[in-house]
Amino acid sequence: MLESWNNAIVTDIGLAIYVSPSAEKAIHHNRPFHGFVINDATASKNIYFSDGTVLNTGPNEVYYLPKGSHYRVEDTAPGGCWAINFALLQDIAENPFSLHFRNPEAVSKLFKDASAAWRERSDICNTVIRKNIYSLIIHIEKEYRRSYL
């Protein structure tokens, strides 16, 4: 997991939003962007990918949805999620994954700040969101190493 993100260069931002429980689309085909998502404090979701991979995600859990993937989302506990979709200079061959953080507040704040920047659409909106994506990658790498050890 770590090697594929080591040289990732974010080129474009697709969106950075809060997805309310009632607004979620259950089935996704040929996802146009890479995406990081974090469930809110009440949400749990199972994500079933066309290749047979299943992500069981809980409250405040971060997960990665690969570009080009086909999947179905099933809510197992009601709640929404924060999502950031982005393009990379060179697409990576990363499988879907999810991580539970010991301290999800800092990670959750990155998603909320990205969403606020997206809504404002200021001149530096994409720069702020891009910074938050790189910060997410750092948090993910640290948590991955912690869980690996």
C-alpha positions as CSV (number, residue, x, y, z in Angstrom):
1,M,0.0,0.0,0.0
2,L,2.7,2.5,1.0
3,E,4.8,2.3,-2.2
4,S,2.0,3.2,-4.5
5,W,1.2,6.4,-2.8
6,N,4.8,7.5,-2.3
7,N,5.0,9.4,-5.6
8,A,1.3,10.3,-6.0
9,I,0.7,13.7,-7.7
10,V,-2.8,15.1,-7.4
11,T,-3.7,16.9,-10.6
12,D,-7.4,17.7,-10.3
13,I,-10.2,17.7,-7.7
14,G,-13.5,16.1,-8.6
15,L,-15.3,17.1,-5.4
16,A,-15.1,17.5,-1.6
17,I,-18.5,17.1,0.0
18,Y,-20.6,15.7,2.7
19,V,-22.9,13.0,1.4
20,S,-26.0,12.8,3.5
21,P,-27.6,9.4,4.1
22,S,-30.6,10.1,1.9
23,A,-28.4,11.4,-1.0
24,E,-26.2,8.4,-1.4
25,K,-26.2,6.5,-4.7
26,A,-26.1,2.8,-3.9
27,I,-24.5,1.5,-7.1
28,H,-21.5,3.0,-8.8
29,H,-20.1,2.0,-12.2
30,N,-16.6,2.9,-13.6
31,R,-15.8,5.5,-10.9
32,P,-14.3,8.5,-12.7
33,F,-11.9,9.6,-9.8
34,H,-9.9,8.2,-7.0
35,G,-11.7,8.8,-3.7
36,F,-11.1,9.0,0.0
37,V,-14.1,8.7,2.3
38,I,-14.7,8.9,6.0
39,N,-17.9,7.8,7.6
40,D,-19.5,10.1,10.1
41,A,-19.7,9.2,13.8
42,T,-22.8,7.0,13.3
43,A,-22.4,5.5,9.9
44,S,-21.4,1.9,9.0
45,K,-21.3,0.7,5.4
46,N,-20.4,-2.4,3.5
47,I,-19.0,-1.8,0.1
48,Y,-19.2,-4.7,-2.4
49,F,-16.8,-4.4,-5.4
50,S,-17.4,-6.3,-8.6
51,D,-14.1,-8.2,-8.1
52,G,-15.5,-9.8,-4.9
53,T,-13.7,-7.4,-2.5
54,V,-15.8,-6.3,0.5
55,L,-15.0,-3.4,2.7
56,N,-16.8,-3.4,6.1
57,T,-16.5,0.2,7.3
58,G,-17.5,1.6,10.7
59,P,-18.0,5.0,12.3
60,N,-15.2,7.5,11.6
61,E,-13.4,4.9,9.4
62,V,-11.5,6.1,6.3
63,Y,-11.6,4.1,3.1
64,Y,-10.2,4.4,-0.4
65,L,-12.3,3.9,-3.5
66,P,-10.2,3.3,-6.7
67,K,-10.7,5.0,-10.0
68,G,-12.5,2.8,-12.5
69,S,-14.1,0.6,-9.8
70,H,-17.6,-0.8,-9.8
71,Y,-19.3,-1.2,-6.4
72,R,-22.5,-1.2,-4.4
73,V,-22.9,0.5,-1.0
74,E,-25.1,-1.0,1.7
75,D,-25.7,1.0,4.9
76,T,-25.5,-1.2,8.0
77,A,-26.0,1.7,10.4
78,P,-27.5,5.0,9.2
79,G,-25.3,8.0,8.7
80,G,-23.5,10.0,6.0
81,C,-19.9,10.4,4.9
82,W,-17.4,13.0,3.8
83,A,-15.8,12.3,0.4
84,I,-12.9,13.8,-1.6
85,N,-12.6,12.7,-5.2
86,F,-9.4,13.4,-7.1
87,A,-7.3,12.7,-10.2
88,L,-3.6,11.6,-10.2
89,L,-0.9,12.4,-12.7
90,Q,-0.2,8.6,-13.0
91,D,-3.0,6.3,-11.8
92,I,-1.9,3.8,-9.2
93,A,-2.9,0.2,-9.0
94,E,-4.2,0.4,-5.4
95,N,-6.8,-1.9,-4.1
96,P,-9.7,-0.6,-2.0
97,F,-8.8,-0.4,1.7
98,S,-10.2,0.9,5.0
99,L,-8.5,2.0,8.2
100,H,-9.7,2.8,11.6
101,F,-7.8,5.6,13.2
102,R,-7.0,5.8,16.9
103,N,-7.6,9.6,16.8
104,P,-10.1,10.2,14.0
105,E,-10.8,13.9,14.8
106,A,-7.7,15.2,13.0
107,V,-8.4,13.1,9.9
108,S,-12.1,14.1,10.0
109,K,-11.1,17.7,10.1
110,L,-9.2,17.3,6.9
111,F,-12.3,16.1,5.1
112,K,-14.5,18.9,6.7
113,D,-12.0,21.6,5.8
114,A,-11.8,20.3,2.2
115,S,-15.5,20.4,1.9
116,A,-15.6,24.0,3.2
117,A,-13.0,25.0,0.6
118,W,-15.1,23.3,-2.1
119,R,-18.2,25.2,-1.1
120,E,-16.4,28.5,-1.0
121,R,-14.8,28.0,-4.5
122,S,-12.1,30.6,-3.7
123,D,-9.0,31.0,-5.9
124,I,-7.1,28.6,-3.7
125,C,-9.8,26.0,-3.3
126,N,-8.0,23.3,-5.2
127,T,-4.7,24.0,-3.4
128,V,-6.4,23.7,0.0
129,I,-8.0,20.4,-1.0
130,R,-4.9,19.1,-2.6
131,K,-3.0,19.9,0.7
132,N,-5.6,18.0,2.6
133,I,-5.3,14.9,0.3
134,Y,-1.5,14.8,0.9
135,S,-2.1,15.2,4.6
136,L,-4.6,12.3,4.4
137,I,-2.0,10.2,2.7
138,I,0.5,10.9,5.5
139,H,-2.1,10.0,8.1
140,I,-3.0,6.8,6.2
141,E,0.7,5.8,5.9
142,K,1.3,6.4,9.7
143,E,-1.8,4.4,10.7
144,Y,-0.9,1.6,8.2
145,R,2.6,1.3,9.6
146,R,1.1,1.3,13.2
147,S,-1.3,-1.5,12.3
148,Y,1.4,-3.4,10.5
149,L,3.7,-3.3,13.5
